[in-house]
Amino acid sequence: MALPLYDFIYFIMFIFKTVKDIAAYLDAQRAQGKIIAFVPTMGALHKGHLSLLKAAQQVPALTVCSIFVNPTQFNNAADLEKYPRTTEQDIALLTEAACDVLFLPDVAEVYPDGRDIQEPYDLGYLESVLEGAYRPGHFQGVAQVVERLLRIVKPHKLYLGQKDFQQVAVLRRLIDIRHLDVTLESVPTTREPDGLAMSSRNRRLTETQRSLAGLIYQCLVSIQSKKGMQSFSVVQKECRELLIHKGFRPDYIELADAATLELLPDYDPSRKMVALIAAYIGEIRLIDNLVL
Ligand code: PAF
């Protein structure tokens, strides 16, 4: 009986924990002409992260993921402490998904001179609206860690999820103001069958909370479908009432210009728009958005 050529296929992923080691390895790869595609994460990986990796693998490129729960972007100590950490599982998922390199630094490696931001980033309007308004300092921390990671990995391409719509806008601005030589690719949101956007935080939902969480997406779809038929303020009120009735505590339900995130009082057919929602269910804060 002829034996199959391969019984199974297995992948090797290099794991680096220090800046010195990953920088040396990637410098050598770059010198050989490899394109480097980078997916920064905070771990607790799910299909959404894997879709970023898959997008990066289309290039084709040497794919680099990082797992680093960045303390400087949490404006709530309990949220940082409770952030899910599933490193063993994450390593298995990334290996199976054929990621080439994982950067797994500790806090001292990323912030050898302390975590203070020497000179705040000028993030402009983005820092005063939506997530910027509800999570003061959050985007400073995101910009700080992503700039550090980009200076370590020096990728040609950076992959981010569209679920964090405002984060993508902030990081475009970071690339611009810091003149970073990287192309940002924003990848569509991966959703559960009931529409819930995949997120590491979903693991913390109780069964009851999870059964309700798809409502946020249903509200976004309703905002989308009523475009040109109703005024936004009416739809916004309906969504707020529905969410509150089901036990959510909405921070915001807004309509914005998709390019600038300028808040819009009503639908404006001359612009590309995005609807954005942030709401607590129990102590878990969920965010989502839909481009109209
Ligand atoms: O989106 C995230 O997981 C984080 O904000 C990021 C971009 C990895 C920075 O810590």
Residues whose N, C-alpha, C, O or C-beta is under 5 A from the ligand:
A	BS01	PAF	P40 T41 M42 F68 N70 V142 V145
